[in-house]
Amino acid sequence: MNARFITDRGQVRPLNEDAGGIFYNQSGQLLAIIADGMGGHQAGDVASSMAVSNFKERWMRENDPFTPDEAEQWLTEMLQDVNEKMYARSQDVKECEGMGTTVVIVIMTNEFATVAHIGDSRCYTLNSERFTQVTEDHSLVNELIRSGEITKKEAHNHPRKNVILKSLGTQSTVQADVRTLTIETHERVLLCTDGVTDKIEDDEIEAFLKQTESIEDIAQSMVQLANERGGEDNISLILIDNNEEAEEGEKTC
């Protein structure tokens, strides 16, 4: 298994409020996380970095390999814990008032992937049978799509397309979506922020994941395309390939 994380400020925003990383615990299991921060001043940067650092610190201390059920429980409990810490900080520190972050996380082995998410950062998978968007955006436009009020095409230009219905740290409690998937030997998993999905259509993402180039080259090409199409937002993604040898240690930007 091999994985790469790449993040880019984009063409417009003065700061990069995305954060992420790829970490291996002491049993060799992989955790990948992407967070897209939001909030006034530099609070979005604080929120996303806080989410990633908390997950990294706890994950690196885990000694025993997780089963799928244990991975789901761990992610659920961790998200509640990080949410409480982030919400408390937003209440106590004026500069952090209103901060929050989307988050998408995967615990992945050669046999399974447990995915958790809050907000509109996404997870996709590509295996021998199909390309799948694993996560459902917690956003206003996605609810409008689900109810049939607008189409996916109309959502791209909707005036409220950036309205998130659920995020980490903005409320005292939060409920994440958590699920476990069976992983094939040649499967690829993509985590990404809306800086990617606002600029690259699903069929284009599928085509990128089907390329035979290295995952480093594929990731760089996706970021380049998002920038070429405007790059109004920060652009971040993690690409994991279950068809290459695992690498020791942690991989971060």
C-alpha positions in Angstrom: 0.0 0.0 0.0 1.2 3.5 -0.9 -0.3 6.9 -0.2 0.4 10.5 -1.0 -1.0 13.8 0.5 -0.8 17.0 -1.5 -2.2 20.4 -0.6 -2.1 23.7 -2.5 -3.2 27.3 -1.5 -4.9 27.7 -4.9 -4.9 30.9 -7.0 -7.1 33.2 -5.0 -7.0 32.7 -1.2 -4.2 34.3 0.8 -4.0 31.3 3.3 -4.3 27.6 3.1 -6.9 26.5 5.7 -6.7 22.9 4.6 -4.7 20.3 6.6 -4.1 16.6 6.3 -1.7 13.8 6.7 -1.0 10.1 6.4 0.1 8.2 9.5 0.9 4.6 10.4 0.3 3.3 13.9 2.6 0.9 15.7 0.9 -2.1 14.1 1.4 -0.7 10.6 -2.2 0.3 9.9 -2.7 3.5 7.9 -4.8 6.5 8.9 -5.4 9.3 6.3 -7.2 12.5 7.1 -8.1 15.7 5.3 -9.7 18.7 7.0 -11.0 21.9 5.3 -11.2 24.7 7.9 -13.6 27.6 8.2 -14.0 30.6 10.4 -13.0 34.3 10.7 -9.4 35.6 11.0 -7.2 32.5 10.9 -9.6 30.3 12.8 -10.1 27.9 9.9 -6.4 27.2 9.8 -6.5 26.5 13.6 -9.5 24.2 13.3 -8.2 22.0 10.5 -4.7 21.8 12.1 -6.2 21.0 15.5 -8.3 18.1 14.0 -5.3 16.6 12.2 -2.9 17.0 15.1 -5.3 15.3 17.6 -5.9 12.3 15.3 -2.2 12.0 14.6 -1.2 12.1 18.2 -3.7 9.4 19.3 -3.2 7.2 16.2 0.6 7.0 16.6 0.2 5.6 20.1 -2.0 2.7 19.0 -0.2 -0.6 19.3 -2.7 -3.3 18.3 -4.3 -3.7 14.8 -7.9 -2.8 14.6 -10.8 -4.9 13.4 -13.5 -3.1 11.3 -15.8 -2.8 14.4 -12.9 -1.4 16.5 -12.0 1.1 13.8 -15.6 2.4 13.6 -15.7 2.7 17.3 -12.3 4.5 17.5 -13.3 7.0 14.8 -16.6 7.7 16.4 -15.2 8.3 19.8 -12.3 10.4 18.5 -14.5 12.6 16.5 -16.7 13.3 19.5 -13.6 14.0 21.6 -12.0 16.4 19.0 -15.3 18.1 18.5 -15.6 18.8 22.2 -12.1 20.2 22.4 -12.6 22.4 19.3 -15.9 23.7 20.4 -14.5 24.6 23.9 -11.7 26.5 22.3 -14.1 28.4 20.1 -16.0 29.5 23.2 -12.9 30.4 25.2 -10.7 32.2 22.6 -12.3 35.2 20.9 -10.1 34.8 17.8 -11.4 31.2 17.4 -15.1 32.1 17.7 -17.2 30.3 15.1 -14.3 28.1 13.9 -15.0 24.6 12.5 -13.8 22.2 9.9 -15.0 19.5 7.5 -13.2 16.2 7.9 -12.9 13.0 6.0 -10.8 10.1 7.5 -10.0 6.5 6.5 -8.4 3.7 8.5 -7.2 1.4 5.8 -5.6 -2.1 5.6 -5.2 -4.4 2.7 -8.6 -6.0 3.5 -10.8 -3.1 4.7 -11.3 0.7 4.8 -13.3 2.4 7.6 -14.4 5.8 6.4 -15.8 8.7 8.6 -16.7 12.1 7.5 -18.4 15.4 8.5 -19.1 18.1 6.0 -18.4 18.1 2.3 -14.9 16.7 2.0 -15.3 13.4 0.2 -14.1 9.9 -0.2 -14.1 8.0 -3.5 -13.0 4.5 -4.3 -12.1 2.7 -7.6 -11.9 -1.1 -7.8 -12.2 -3.7 -10.5 -16.0 -3.3 -10.6 -16.8 0.3 -10.1 -16.0 3.9 -9.2 -17.9 5.0 -6.1 -18.5 8.2 -4.2 -18.5 6.7 -0.7 -19.5 9.8 1.3 -22.6 12.0 1.0 -22.0 15.7 1.4 -23.5 17.3 4.5 -24.4 20.4 2.5 -27.5 22.4 1.5 -27.1 21.8 -2.2 -26.8 18.0 -1.6 -30.1 18.0 0.3 -31.6 20.0 -2.6 -30.3 17.4 -5.0 -31.6 14.5 -2.9 -35.0 16.1 -2.7 -35.1 16.6 -6.5 -35.2 20.4 -6.3 -32.0 20.9 -8.3 -29.7 18.8 -10.4 -26.1 18.1 -9.8 -25.2 20.4 -12.7 -27.3 23.2 -11.1 -25.6 22.7 -7.8 -22.3 23.9 -9.2 -23.6 27.4 -9.7 -26.1 27.5 -6.8 -25.8 30.8 -4.8 -25.6 28.8 -1.5 -23.4 26.0 -2.7 -20.9 26.7 0.1 -23.5 26.2 2.9 -22.4 23.3 5.1 -25.0 21.7 7.3 -22.6 19.8 9.6 -19.0 20.5 10.6 -16.6 19.6 13.3 -16.3 22.0 16.2 -19.2 24.4 15.5 -21.7 22.6 17.9 -21.2 21.0 21.3 -22.0 17.6 19.8 -21.8 16.1 16.3 -22.8 12.9 14.5 -20.4 11.6 11.9 -21.2 9.2 9.1 -19.0 6.1 9.6 -18.9 2.9 7.4 -16.6 0.1 6.5 -15.8 -1.2 3.0 -14.1 -4.3 1.8 -10.9 -3.4 -0.1 -9.5 -5.2 -3.1 -5.9 -5.7 -3.9 -5.8 -3.2 -6.7 -8.2 -0.7 -5.2 -7.5 3.1 -5.0 -9.0 5.4 -2.4 -9.2 9.2 -2.8 -9.9 11.7 0.0 -10.4 15.3 -1.1 -11.7 18.7 -0.2 -14.3 20.7 -2.2 -11.4 22.6 -3.8 -11.0 19.5 -5.9 -14.6 18.5 -6.4 -15.8 22.0 -7.3 -13.4 22.0 -10.2 -13.2 18.4 -11.4 -16.3 16.4 -12.3 -16.8 12.8 -11.0 -16.2 11.3 -14.4 -12.9 13.1 -14.7 -11.9 12.0 -11.2 -12.7 8.4 -12.2 -10.4 8.8 -15.3 -7.6 10.2 -13.1 -7.9 7.2 -10.8 -7.7 4.8 -13.7 -4.4 6.2 -15.0 -1.4 4.0 -14.7 1.0 6.8 -13.7 2.3 7.0 -10.1 -0.1 8.2 -7.5 2.2 11.2 -7.0 1.9 12.2 -10.6 -1.9 11.7 -10.6 -2.3 13.8 -7.5 -0.2 16.6 -8.9 -2.1 16.5 -12.2 -5.4 16.8 -10.3 -4.2 19.9 -8.3 -2.9 21.4 -11.5 -6.2 21.0 -13.3 -8.1 22.5 -10.3 -5.8 25.5 -10.4 -6.1 25.9 -14.2 -9.9 26.1 -13.8 -9.7 29.0 -11.4 -8.3 27.6 -8.1 -10.6 29.8 -6.0 -10.4 27.5 -3.0 -7.6 25.6 -1.3 -7.0 22.3 -3.0 -6.1 19.1 -1.0 -6.2 15.4 -1.7 -4.9 12.1 -0.5 -4.5 9.2 -2.9 -4.0 5.7 -1.6 -3.1 2.7 -3.8 -3.5 -0.8 -2.4 -1.3 -2.2 -5.1 2.1 -1.1 -4.0 4.4 -1.9 -1.1 3.7 -0.2 2.2 6.2 2.4 3.3 7.3 2.8 6.9 6.7 5.9 8.9 4.4 8.8 8.3 3.8 10.8 5.1 2.7 14.4 5.5 2.8 17.5 3.3 
